[in-house]
Amino acid sequence: MIKIFLSDFEEKIKDIHNKTSFFNRPEEQRVRDIVKDVKENGNRALLKYIKEFEYPASIFLDLVVTSTELELAYSRIDQEILGILKRAIKNIRAYHEQFMDKSWSISISNNSSLGMRVSSLERVGVYVPGGTASYPSTVLMNVIPAQVAGVEQIVMATPAGKDGKVNDLVLAAAKELGITEIYRMGGAQAIAALAFGTEDLDPVDKIVGPGNIFVTLAKKEVFGVTGIDKLAGPSDICIVGDSLSNPRYIAADMLAQAEHDPLASAIFITDSNDLANKVRQEIEKQCYPLLRKDIINQSIANNSAIFVVQERDYQKIIELINLIAPEHLEVFHEAYKTIVQGVKNAGAIFVGEYSPEVLGDYNLGPNHVLPTGGTARFSSVLSAKDFLKASSLIFLDKKDFRDVGYDAYKLAELEGLDGHANAARIRL
């Protein structure tokens, strides 16, 4: 049963964040060993771990999803579902086209200019989780922003079942987007293979996509050799409501996040004690028939909470939201304008009872790859910008150099870098 807190909110938030931290995890050394092995031994190590953790694979070609498999998977998908995928793709692409940075240049004199050149990454690896659920939406949310940014080579890695098969919906989503380089491999070994490459797999410039703790720790391990999107932990949501809010909607949205993972977190903040109790009752009622209720019960009991603050204490509500820094924030409160204006830390903000987070997960357009575990304090939603890089452009003529070169010469001298000073002085 979810607990209702009338005080000690900060301690509960700290406890939840600690449980999802990536520091001092017992899995770290095992992940480090796997990554090192794949880096040094390529295909041989990769196949060894796939046999151990996933399915029987003897040669690298066993990992490759063929064009025939893609076609067959696509043919097995109902036309209605394909229509839904296509509409989602259209919405997501239109949304992410608004994120594009552009190259620019400004003249600082008649013959001199400063600017920025923006270009896309060349090769990106998209990791799509498998296991207890299928995630075609993850294909869409990671591939489409990369395509919008202009990435030419997109590689997909996804775990297979014990029979070596990949989920049809995942493959259908990939085919709809034109992804042809797909490997049935998961876990830390897949991340290592994408980062370092093997005899038969070229390394990528960046790895994106969520995964379990082994995937996340592996991304942490390879960062620096390749780029990563973020260290994505268990999903979390914070919902704010008042006495006018519908407890059924609030409970449903909390359960939707809780079903992801036993470590997922769902927090409800309200200034109505009556609503708090109604939401708790609704959670118990709606949870019972859900297929993943065992996972939900663990999440609700251990990592979730209902916070009841003083009536109309909007500043306290805002303070708690910013402390939680939720991945998803839903605001169903009549003072939503005041509350939203005060929010600094949130991955995605959904305002009003008919803007549920589930739309952001699937088809509305905004991305569902969001900062988790309080990292919205310093991190943002995945977008096309994550697949772009920028280079400074500098062109000075002799006259303009003289105007700024002396200052550079003196600053270099002050820092004791006489080589730098000489490089400026010699041109003066």
JOPEGI-V963144 format. One record per pair of residues at least 4 apart in sequence whose ideal C-beta (glycine too) atoms are under 6 Angstrom apart, sorted by the first residue. I is the first residue (numbers start at 1). J is the second residue. Records with the same first field share a line. If there is no record, write none. Layout:
BEGIN
I=J, J
END
This chain:
BEGIN
2=280, 283, 300, 304, 306
3=305
4=276, 306
5=9, 12, 305, 307
6=308
9=307, 320
12=305
13=323, 324
16=265, 303
17=374
20=233, 234, 263, 373
22=231
27=31, 213, 217
28=217
31=188, 214, 217, 218
32=221
34=188, 189
35=192, 218, 221
37=41, 45
38=45, 46, 189, 192, 193
39=196
41=45
42=198, 199
43=47, 60, 198, 199
46=189, 193, 198
47=57
49=53, 189
50=54, 57, 185
51=56, 57
53=187
54=159, 160
55=160, 162, 164
57=62
58=62
60=200
63=183, 184, 185
65=69, 182, 184
70=171, 175
73=168, 171, 172
74=172, 175
76=168
77=81, 82, 172
85=173, 176
88=140, 363
91=363, 365
92=140, 144, 365
93=144
95=365, 366
96=145, 148, 383, 384
97=148
99=383, 384, 385
100=384
101=118, 388
103=117, 118
104=115, 116
105=113, 115
106=114
107=113
108=112, 114
109=400
111=397
112=395, 396, 397, 400
113=395
114=394
115=393
116=390
117=391, 393
118=388, 390
120=149, 150, 151, 387, 388
121=151, 205, 206, 387
122=205
123=153, 204, 205
124=146, 151, 154, 204, 206
125=155, 194, 204, 207
126=142, 143, 156, 208, 209
127=157, 209, 211
128=135, 138, 139, 158, 170, 209
129=135, 211
130=158, 159, 186
134=167, 169, 170
136=169, 170, 173
137=362
139=143, 170, 173, 174
140=144, 173
141=367, 368, 369
142=208, 209
143=154, 177
145=383, 384
146=151, 154, 387
148=384
149=384, 387, 388
151=387
154=179
155=181, 204
156=174, 179, 182
157=183, 185, 190
158=166, 170
159=186
160=164, 165, 166, 184
161=165
166=170, 171, 184
168=172
174=179, 182
185=190
186=190
187=214
188=214, 218
191=215, 218, 219
192=196
193=198, 201
194=204, 207
195=222, 225, 226
196=203
197=201, 202, 203
206=227
207=226, 228
208=229
210=232
211=215
216=231
219=228
220=231
222=226
223=228
229=382, 386
230=379
232=372
233=372, 373
234=261, 263, 264
235=257, 260, 264
236=265, 326, 327, 372
237=257, 266, 328
238=267, 324, 326, 329
239=250, 268, 330
240=269, 317, 331, 333
241=245, 250, 270, 332, 333
242=272, 333, 334
243=272, 275
245=332
246=353
247=278, 279, 282
248=282
249=353
250=279
251=279, 282, 283, 286
253=356, 357
254=266
255=286, 287, 296
256=358
257=264, 266
258=264, 266, 296, 299, 300
259=292, 295, 296
260=264
262=295, 298, 299
263=303
264=299
265=303, 304
266=304
267=305
268=279, 306
269=307, 317, 320
270=275, 276, 308
271=309, 311
273=308
276=306, 308
282=286
283=287
287=293, 296
292=296
296=300
297=301
298=302
299=303, 304
300=304
309=313, 316
314=335, 338
317=339
318=342
321=343
322=344, 345
325=345, 374, 376, 377
326=346
327=347, 370, 372
328=348, 357
329=346, 349
330=350
331=336, 339, 340, 351
332=353
333=339
335=339
336=340, 351
345=376, 377
346=376
347=370, 371, 376, 381
348=360, 370
350=355, 357
351=355
359=364
360=364, 366, 368
361=368
367=381, 382
369=382
370=381
371=375, 376, 379
375=379
382=386
396=400, 401
401=405
405=424, 427, 428
408=424
409=421, 424, 425
412=417, 420, 421
413=421
421=425
422=426
END
